[in-house]
């Protein structure tokens, strides 16, 4: 028997156990650093005391509109102040935050609002017609209430058709008592991801995972007090990798960036002193290829997390001398964003630039808040660390989602064997560092956004001239990858490439629409299965 065999009187109580939640970070920052700058949104600046009050007012306003603990509140917002505030205010009234991708088309937005059961949706004026059309397509009695966010600095004025955000805050209670989670397993957010099917799946996060992600990334990113984060990662994407919830833990400043351009990035770094940002490799390319008149000087090193696809070694070689230290991270919506990182080691410091860049492009190892990231074969056995044998990346730990909302079958399949199955194919180097070699789920990553080839194929098959089709990734200098469709036509049909692209654009978001359509007989196996690997080779050979 152990020396603590008798644990009488050692139970959990209010004095020794509090459910973990990122809400604690903002309450603490407002108490200790009330006058410190918390958020900058262009000409508007707010201290932690002011941010806390605005968040409290929004939480109060949502509760007054009938939002109860466990209800869903959605947003259709770019990277602006209201989106940052909703990150805190929605869970502060006990609700679940559903940030919707602003690049989606009406049908998918309508599906997400209905599937998630949103009671209220905050909508930027630029997206108001999209939201209204999506809600109009929903069943009667299920439509959420719209609160319009009129971004005056972007040139918008209230439409008058809905309650306006600032008016709502002004009329709300600044003394509203936040509803903190009674259990850290309670849901904090609902994020939809395409996966491999046409219908997006709802990924549910809990307060515990969000809290641990905020502290683990602080370690991985080597953050110290008062960081200044630029919101390049969309605030709708994995809750911007949990970064808005993280920054108050270090009394940092969130700098909103509505329009992601090289000029705006350089301005924020030079004028606002940005120290950190995350983004897809396309962002790195924009910085490297910025025109001289878009660049502004700065005299500090900017720490960058990049994900979505391994950054090209040539890009890394060009961007680091400009004052950026880039770290490759990897994760999925199902893992709260970043879950592995290419942790740098001192033994690599003196390697030639080409070798350093190749190492930095690795997928990496588990971040501190993830229990394990590994590569397994079809029998759930760990692959050898030989730099060659491939398998599937699998993960387990506290930053793996609760599951897919209203989809127990997909959840069980994803968690088979006690690990989360990523669907990404990789090998492990002798030192344990993972390197992705392929995407088993045929996901196309365009500008950091996932595109389901199955979804695009489904749309194409609805065209009356299409007999069979397959969609694969085509390399693109601007977006990394774009969808490319290979189509077999029905006998007697002769549509143009432009006609099919136009048809897809009517039913899909712009980034999901094929940029090329190739008419030819599709290669198939003896059983009729389309051989996509051949099509990928053909797509790679097309002019960029």
C-alpha positions, 0 to 999 in steps of 0.5 A, spaced: 500 500 500 502 506 498 503 512 503 497 515 501 493 509 502 488 513 506 486 519 502 480 521 507 479 528 507 483 529 500 477 530 496 476 536 491 473 542 493 472 549 492 479 551 495 483 546 491 479 545 484 476 550 479 474 548 472 479 550 467 477 555 462 480 561 458 475 566 461 479 566 467 485 569 463 481 575 461 478 576 468 485 576 471 488 581 466 482 586 467 483 586 474 491 586 474 492 590 468 486 594 467 489 600 463 494 596 459 492 596 451 488 590 450 485 590 443 487 595 437 482 595 431 485 600 426 483 607 429 480 604 435 483 602 441 481 599 448 484 597 455 483 591 458 478 594 463 474 597 457 474 590 453 472 587 459 466 591 460 464 591 452 465 583 453 460 583 459 455 588 456 455 583 450 454 577 454 448 581 458 445 582 451 445 575 449 442 573 455 437 578 455 435 575 448 434 568 451 440 565 450 441 560 455 447 556 457 448 551 452 445 555 446 449 556 440 451 563 438 454 564 431 458 569 427 459 571 420 465 576 421 472 578 419 477 579 423 474 585 427 473 588 434 466 584 434 469 578 433 474 578 438 469 580 443 464 575 441 470 570 443 469 572 450 462 574 451 459 568 448 462 563 453 461 568 458 453 567 458 454 560 458 453 559 450 457 555 445 461 560 440 460 558 432 464 562 428 462 561 421 467 561 415 466 568 411 468 565 405 462 560 404 456 560 400 449 561 402 447 553 402 453 551 407 451 557 411 444 555 411 446 548 413 451 550 419 446 555 422 440 550 422 445 544 424 448 548 430 441 551 432 444 558 433 439 562 437 443 569 435 448 570 429 452 577 429 453 579 422 458 584 418 454 589 414 458 586 408 455 579 409 448 581 411 445 579 404 449 572 405 446 571 412 439 573 410 439 569 404 441 563 408 436 564 414 431 565 408 432 558 406 431 555 413 425 552 416 420 556 419 421 557 426 429 555 426 431 562 424 436 566 428 436 573 430 441 577 426 445 583 430 448 587 425 455 589 426 456 596 422 464 597 421 464 604 420 471 604 418 470 600 412 465 604 410 458 601 412 452 604 415 447 600 419 442 597 414 436 599 419 433 592 418 436 589 424 439 591 431 446 594 431 452 591 435 454 598 438 447 600 440 446 593 443 452 594 447 450 601 449 443 598 452 446 592 456 448 591 463 455 592 464 455 589 471 452 582 468 455 576 472 459 572 467 457 564 467 463 560 468 463 553 467 461 548 472 465 543 469 471 544 464 468 539 459 462 543 458 463 546 450 466 552 449 465 552 441 463 549 435 467 549 429 465 546 422 470 543 418 469 540 411 472 533 412 471 528 406 464 529 405 460 534 402 456 536 408 461 540 414 462 536 420 461 540 427 467 540 431 466 541 439 471 544 443 471 544 451 473 549 456 479 545 458 482 544 451 481 551 450 485 553 456 491 548 455 492 550 448 493 557 450 498 555 455 501 550 451 502 555 445 505 560 450 511 555 451 512 553 444 512 560 441 517 562 446 512 568 449 514 573 454 509 578 457 506 583 453 506 580 446 503 584 440 499 579 436 496 580 429 490 577 427 492 574 420 489 567 422 481 568 421 478 569 427 473 564 424 478 558 423 479 554 429 477 560 433 484 563 430 488 557 433 485 559 440 490 565 440 485 571 442 484 566 448 491 566 449 493 573 449 490 576 456 494 571 459 500 575 458 497 582 458 498 582 450 495 586 445 491 583 439 491 587 433 485 586 428 487 586 421 480 586 417 484 586 410 490 581 409 495 584 405 502 585 405 502 593 406 497 592 412 502 586 415 508 591 414 504 597 417 502 593 423 509 590 424 512 597 423 507 602 427 504 597 432 510 593 433 507 586 432 511 581 435 507 575 433 502 572 428 500 565 425 498 564 417 498 559 411 505 559 407 501 564 402 502 569 407 509 568 407 509 569 400 505 575 400 511 578 405 516 576 401 514 578 394 511 585 397 513 591 392 518 596 395 512 601 396 508 596 401 514 595 405 516 599 412 522 598 416 522 594 423 528 593 428 525 586 431 524 579 430 517 577 428 515 570 431 511 566 425 507 560 426 505 557 419 501 551 417 496 549 412 502 546 408 509 545 409 512 552 407 517 551 401 524 551 403 525 557 398 520 561 401 523 560 408 530 562 405 527 569 403 523 571 409 528 570 415 533 575 413 527 580 412 526 579 420 521 573 421 523 567 425 518 561 422 516 555 425 512 550 422 506 547 426 501 542 424 494 541 426 486 540 424 480 543 427 479 537 431 485 539 435 484 546 436 488 548 431 496 547 432 498 540 435 505 539 433 511 544 432 517 543 428 521 544 435 528 547 433 534 544 437 541 548 438 544 542 434 541 545 428 544 552 428 550 552 424 547 548 419 547 551 412 541 555 410 538 549 405 538 544 411 535 549 416 530 550 411 528 543 410 528 541 417 523 547 418 519 544 413 518 538 418 511 537 421 514 536 427 513 533 434 507 534 439 506 541 443 506 541 450 499 540 451 498 534 447 499 527 450 502 524 443 503 525 436 505 519 432 505 515 426 501 508 425 500 503 420 493 499 418 494 495 424 495 501 429 502 499 430 507 505 430 511 505 424 519 505 425 523 511 425 526 510 419 525 516 415 521 512 410 516 508 412 509 511 412 503 511 416 497 515 418 498 521 423 494 519 430 494 523 436 491 523 443 490 528 449 487 534 452 486 538 445 483 533 441 475 535 440 470 532 444 467 529 438 463 531 432 456 534 433 450 530 432 454 525 428 456 519 433 458 514 427 463 519 425 466 520 432 467 513 433 470 512 427 475 518 428 477 515 435 478 508 433 483 505 437 484 510 442 487 515 438 484 521 433 485 519 426 488 525 422 487 522 415 494 525 413 500 520 411 507 521 414 513 518 416 518 519 422 525 521 422 530 517 426 529 523 431 522 522 432 520 528 428 514 527 423 514 529 416 507 529 412 508 526 405 500 526 402 493 527 404 489 521 405 483 524 405 484 528 398 483 535 401 485 541 397 488 546 401 487 553 398 490 559 401 490 555 408 482 553 407 480 546 406 476 544 400 473 537 400 474 534 393 468 530 394 463 536 395 466 539 388 465 533 385 458 533 387 456 539 384 459 538 378 455 531 377 449 536 378 451 539 371 446 535 365 452 534 361 457 531 366 458 523 366 463 523 371 468 527 374 474 527 379 477 533 383 484 534 385 489 539 387 493 543 382 499 547 384 498 554 384 503 560 386 498 564 389 494 560 393 499 554 394 493 549 391 487 550 387 481 545 385 482 542 378 477 538 375 477 532 370 471 531 367 468 525 362 462 528 358 455 525 356 455 523 349 453 529 345 454 534 350 459 539 349 460 545 354 465 549 355 470 550 361 468 557 362 461 554 363 462 549 368 466 553 372 461 558 372 456 553 374 460 551 380 461 558 382 453 558 383 453 553 388 460 553 391 464 559 395 470 562 390 476 558 393 472 551 392 471 553 385 475 549 380 480 554 376 481 549 371 476 543 367 480 538 363 475 534 358 478 527 358 476 520 359 478 518 366 483 513 368 480 507 372 482 501 375 479 494 373 473 495 378 472 502 376 475 506 381 478 513 379 486 513 379 487 520 382 494 519 383 494 519 375 490 525 375 494 529 380 500 528 376 497 531 370 495 537 374 502 538 376 504 538 369 499 544 367 501 551 367 501 555 373 
